[in-house]
Amino acid sequence: MQEYAHEYADVWYALPTPLQTSGGCWIVRAGRNKAKPHYEVGPKIIRQFGIHFVLNGVVKVSDDGVESVLEKGDLFCLFPGRSYTYWSISGDKPPLQMAWLAVDGPQAPLLLAEAGLSPESFFGRQMMDHRVWGTLRLIFRGYETENVDPLKEQSLLMELFWRLKKLTQSEKQNPKPHWLARVKDYLELHCTEQITIEMASSYAGVHRSHLYASFKEAYGCSPMQYLQQLRMEQGAQLLKQSSLSVTEIALSLGYPDLYSFSRAFTKFYGLSPKTFRG
């Protein structure tokens, strides 16, 4: 690998053949790196679609201000015309290592969508099994040996998307790992803390409007309504089953004071906390 200011990297620049550009998607460049502790890229935009595979370490990605933390086995895609910044947050313990492909062509966004990737949902978790990595290594081997066969490369590129799609389908068949289920789990786990919907959308790596629409379609209520419901249910349980004061319950549920909790509780149940407790 060649040393640069913030990383050690191998980078290969491709010149697609007429055979490749007459198709729907082709590789423009490829690379892999080992980041130095203060590695940071951006803010920048790219002209193609940049698929980044996290091989080791931890990276934080900011997409138009929405930040997501990704680790070994995850991947993210930079979409054309959008401003991105990404940087290592694991330092050298372990160092961030990534591999990437920049692809272009009219079919690229459709193939990425098959793998569950879009501008609104630009990353996937645990999408680097040994089969995906094996296909990626075969693509890199052609560049390493300077023996790139265009037809073979196109075949491997389609195989890579197919393998990513298979992993995405497995995730859909098991709703537990789906990002919406993870957001629901996140809200349930942290409902008594002062979390916001912005924090939940950042955790999911999607924009707030996309989270709102998807969550409401899946669960019949908005994320904020669900968070409110969780707090109210816990508040009602504490009022009935504990001797804590209303102020203690309010603070335990993440409300800044008694009055904020009382207003929310009365609006939700139609009774004040004191009347509800009886």
TORSE-163309 format. One line per field, with one value per residue (C-alpha): residue in three letters; x negated, y, z negated. Coordinates in steps of 0.02 Angstrom, whole numbers, plus 50000, padded with zeros to 5 digits. Each point is the difference from the previous one (the first is absolute). Example, Ala and Ser with C-alpha at 12.3 -4.5 7.8 and 13.67 -1.06 7.14 Angstrom:
2
resn <- [ALA_SER]
xx <- [49385_49931]
yy <- [49775_50172]
zz <- [49610_50033]
END
This chain:
278
resn <- [MET_GLN_GLU_TYR_ALA_HIS_GLU_TYR_ALA_ASP_VAL_TRP_TYR_ALA_LEU_PRO_THR_PRO_LEU_GLN_THR_SER_GLY_GLY_CYS_TRP_ILE_VAL_ARG_ALA_GLY_ARG_ASN_LYS_ALA_LYS_PRO_HIS_TYR_GLU_VAL_GLY_PRO_LYS_ILE_ILE_ARG_GLN_PHE_GLY_ILE_HIS_PHE_VAL_LEU_ASN_GLY_VAL_VAL_LYS_VAL_SER_ASP_ASP_GLY_VAL_GLU_SER_VAL_LEU_GLU_LYS_GLY_ASP_LEU_PHE_CYS_LEU_PHE_PRO_GLY_ARG_SER_TYR_THR_TYR_TRP_SER_ILE_SER_GLY_ASP_LYS_PRO_PRO_LEU_GLN_MET_ALA_TRP_LEU_ALA_VAL_ASP_GLY_PRO_GLN_ALA_PRO_LEU_LEU_LEU_ALA_GLU_ALA_GLY_LEU_SER_PRO_GLU_SER_PHE_PHE_GLY_ARG_GLN_MET_MET_ASP_HIS_ARG_VAL_TRP_GLY_THR_LEU_ARG_LEU_ILE_PHE_ARG_GLY_TYR_GLU_THR_GLU_ASN_VAL_ASP_PRO_LEU_LYS_GLU_GLN_SER_LEU_LEU_MET_GLU_LEU_PHE_TRP_ARG_LEU_LYS_LYS_LEU_THR_GLN_SER_GLU_LYS_GLN_ASN_PRO_LYS_PRO_HIS_TRP_LEU_ALA_ARG_VAL_LYS_ASP_TYR_LEU_GLU_LEU_HIS_CYS_THR_GLU_GLN_ILE_THR_ILE_GLU_MET_ALA_SER_SER_TYR_ALA_GLY_VAL_HIS_ARG_SER_HIS_LEU_TYR_ALA_SER_PHE_LYS_GLU_ALA_TYR_GLY_CYS_SER_PRO_MET_GLN_TYR_LEU_GLN_GLN_LEU_ARG_MET_GLU_GLN_GLY_ALA_GLN_LEU_LEU_LYS_GLN_SER_SER_LEU_SER_VAL_THR_GLU_ILE_ALA_LEU_SER_LEU_GLY_TYR_PRO_ASP_LEU_TYR_SER_PHE_SER_ARG_ALA_PHE_THR_LYS_PHE_TYR_GLY_LEU_SER_PRO_LYS_THR_PHE_ARG_GLY]
xx <- [50000_49944_49991_50108_50031_50140_49988_49907_50095_50006_50103_50039_50077_50097_50033_50161_50007_50142_50064_50017_50070_50131_50067_50089_49863_49810_49853_49912_49873_49961_49894_49963_49916_49934_50040_49885_50074_50059_50074_50137_50075_50113_50112_50009_50114_49961_50060_50025_50067_49868_50029_49891_49977_49939_49871_49941_50017_50140_50047_50125_50088_50093_50127_50068_49981_50072_49862_49987_49869_49948_49885_49920_50118_50105_50001_50055_50027_49962_50129_49961_50032_50017_49878_49912_49868_49932_49863_49923_50056_49905_49826_49876_50090_50042_49956_50137_49983_50116_50018_50100_50069_50060_50128_50096_50134_50189_50030_49893_50138_50115_49868_49964_50186_50002_49870_50108_49898_50070_49962_50123_49928_49819_49923_50024_49947_49907_50000_49822_50011_49863_50090_50009_49819_49950_50081_49922_49828_50018_50039_49846_49892_50027_49932_49856_49940_50041_50102_50175_50115_50151_50123_49936_50005_50181_50045_49919_50083_50172_49956_49953_50168_50089_49912_50042_50181_50003_49942_50132_50135_49944_50016_50176_50051_49942_50079_49896_49842_50097_49956_50180_50001_49833_50072_50148_49880_49897_50154_50053_49827_49973_50178_49964_49853_50003_49987_50071_50066_49848_49892_50104_49987_49812_49989_50095_49900_50155_50078_50133_50138_49958_49999_50168_50086_49925_50031_50181_50033_49925_50068_50149_49929_49857_49836_50042_50172_49923_49870_50139_50101_49853_49972_50184_50017_49849_50065_50169_49915_49892_50150_50096_49860_49874_49997_49893_50059_50067_49845_49887_50098_49990_49811_49981_50090_49886_50113_49913_50128_50165_50104_49941_50043_50168_50052_49948_50083_50164_50005_49967_50118_50124_49956_49865_49867_50070_50178_49939_49908_50158]
yy <- [50000_50177_50123_50157_50138_49909_49820_49860_49950_49906_50091_49939_50110_49905_50046_49909_49922_50027_49829_50060_50174_49929_49905_50069_50013_49998_50029_50168_49973_49883_50006_49948_50088_49995_50166_50100_50050_50172_49940_50113_50025_50145_50089_49955_49938_49868_49975_49813_49877_49958_49834_49987_49836_50014_49862_50052_50141_50127_50144_50141_50060_50166_50010_50178_50015_49829_49903_49810_49891_49846_49858_49842_49910_50153_50097_50170_50080_50179_50059_50130_50182_49979_50072_49871_49998_49842_49973_49868_49996_49844_50078_49859_49881_49924_50107_50035_49895_50012_49940_50094_49998_50153_49949_50096_49970_50016_49834_50041_50076_49854_49871_50093_50002_49811_49997_50112_50159_50170_50183_49990_49836_50002_49863_49818_49909_49835_49981_49936_49811_49889_49984_50188_50018_49857_50084_50167_49921_49925_50173_50071_49857_50055_50173_49931_49889_50128_49866_50072_49909_50114_49858_49915_50165_50031_49825_50026_50170_49924_49857_50126_50088_49833_49946_50166_49978_49825_50072_50136_49871_49898_50155_50033_49820_50026_50164_50010_50072_50120_50182_50042_49863_50065_50175_49929_49906_50159_50100_49863_49989_50187_50064_50061_50104_50169_49930_50087_49939_50082_49883_49850_50049_50023_49827_49927_50100_50068_50171_50045_50011_49827_49929_50082_49931_49825_49983_50059_49880_49853_50034_50115_50148_50123_49970_50145_49929_49830_50079_50094_49841_49907_50138_50012_49812_49998_50153_49917_49843_50098_50100_49840_49886_50113_50126_50123_50179_50070_50109_49847_49908_50150_50012_49811_50003_50133_50151_50159_50037_49950_50118_49934_49823_50049_50091_49854_49871_50097_50022_49814_49923_50142_49995_50085_49887_50035_49954_49845_49939_50024]
zz <- [50000_50036_49857_50004_49873_49909_50059_50085_50157_50163_50131_50176_50135_50132_50180_50045_50172_50126_49949_49821_50032_50119_49850_49848_49868_49997_49883_50009_49861_49858_49845_49823_49856_49824_49917_49890_49830_50059_50165_50068_50174_50050_50001_50184_50138_50130_50178_49988_49871_49869_49909_49844_49905_49820_49975_49826_49874_49983_50116_49979_50157_50017_50141_50011_49812_49955_49910_49991_49917_50099_49953_50068_50118_50042_50163_50060_50169_50051_50125_50135_49962_49811_49874_49892_49865_49922_49872_49888_49819_49950_50016_50012_49882_50120_50151_50125_50157_50149_50179_50129_50175_50095_50131_50131_50130_50017_49914_49847_49891_50042_49953_49838_49962_50021_49860_49892_50029_50046_49962_49855_49933_50051_49893_49956_49843_50003_50188_50017_49986_50070_50167_50028_49948_50114_50151_49955_49987_50174_50069_49913_50061_50179_49959_49896_50141_50135_50084_50005_50120_50033_50016_49842_49906_50052_49945_49830_49978_50031_49883_49865_50014_50000_49840_49916_50054_49924_49833_50011_50035_49849_49892_50065_49964_49820_49944_49841_50083_50112_49969_49952_49869_49936_49983_49905_49886_49980_49945_49879_49923_49980_49976_49823_50059_50085_50176_50153_50166_50081_49895_50057_50183_49980_49922_50148_50127_50086_50012_49873_50130_50066_49824_49962_50156_49987_49813_50015_50143_49903_49826_50024_49905_50015_49906_49882_49965_49962_49886_49911_49983_49922_49873_49957_49976_49885_49909_49971_49937_49877_49938_49962_49941_49912_49860_50098_50002_50163_50013_49980_50133_50118_49983_50013_50167_50074_49976_49943_49865_49921_50105_50168_49947_49926_50160_50110_49886_49988_50189_50028_49870_49970_49814_49899_49922_49827_50051_50094_49846_49896]
END
